Amino acid sequence: MNTLLVCINRRTNPDLPSCGTRGGLELAELAESECTRLGLDIHVERFHCLGLCELGPNLKIAPEGDFIHTATQQDLLSVLAGLAAGSA
């Protein structure tokens, strides 16, 4: 089973970028609902910091996947569709 890490970190200093303030939480919610809808055997983990806030929001398919920086809902849907196609 793969794990989809979705950074939801919110830095306490609002002057510093963070994934949570750039849509990370919404991406996690979308990932959870889409994985269920598509019947994917993927665990969605709401991660509190991937260390790349300047590039966020950030996603990563663990363990072997690449990071997806400045992730959008469309990016997430494309990744999940690719995983669904590969598991069919």
C-alpha positions in Angstrom: 0.0 0.0 0.0 1.3 3.4 -0.9 0.9 6.5 1.3 0.1 9.9 0.0 1.7 12.5 2.3 -0.1 15.8 2.2 1.5 18.7 4.1 -1.0 20.6 6.2 1.5 22.6 8.3 0.5 26.1 9.4 3.4 28.2 10.6 2.8 30.4 13.6 4.4 33.3 11.9 1.9 34.4 9.2 4.7 36.2 7.3 6.3 32.8 6.5 4.8 30.6 3.8 3.2 27.3 4.8 1.3 24.5 3.1 -1.7 24.7 5.4 -2.4 28.3 4.4 -1.9 27.6 0.7 -4.5 24.8 0.5 -2.9 21.8 2.1 -5.8 21.0 4.3 -8.2 21.2 1.3 -5.9 18.9 -0.7 -5.9 16.3 2.1 -9.7 16.4 2.3 -10.0 16.0 -1.5 -7.4 13.2 -1.5 -9.3 11.3 1.1 -12.6 11.6 -0.7 -11.2 10.7 -4.1 -9.3 7.7 -2.8 -12.5 6.4 -1.3 -14.5 7.2 -4.5 -11.9 5.5 -6.8 -11.5 2.6 -4.4 -7.7 3.2 -4.2 -5.7 1.3 -1.6 -3.8 4.4 -0.6 -3.4 5.8 2.9 -3.7 9.6 3.0 -1.5 11.0 5.8 -1.9 14.6 6.9 1.7 15.4 7.5 2.7 18.4 9.6 5.9 19.4 7.8 7.8 18.1 4.8 10.4 20.9 5.2 9.6 22.6 1.9 7.0 25.2 2.9 8.4 27.8 0.4 7.4 25.4 -2.4 4.0 24.4 -1.0 1.6 23.0 -0.8 3.5 19.8 -1.1 2.5 16.2 -1.8 4.5 13.0 -1.9 3.6 9.4 -2.7 5.7 7.4 -0.3 8.0 5.7 -0.2 9.3 5.9 -3.8 7.5 8.9 -5.3 8.7 12.3 -6.1 7.6 15.5 -4.4 4.9 17.5 -6.0 5.4 21.2 -5.2 2.9 24.0 -5.5 0.3 21.3 -5.8 -3.2 22.2 -7.1 -6.4 20.2 -6.9 -5.9 19.3 -10.6 -2.4 18.0 -9.9 -3.8 15.8 -7.1 -6.6 14.5 -9.3 -4.1 13.7 -12.1 -1.9 11.8 -9.7 -4.8 9.8 -8.3 -6.1 9.1 -11.8 -2.7 7.8 -12.8 -2.6 5.5 -9.7 -6.1 4.3 -10.4 -5.1 3.5 -14.0 -2.0 1.7 -12.9 -3.9 -0.4 -10.4 -6.6 -1.5 -12.8 
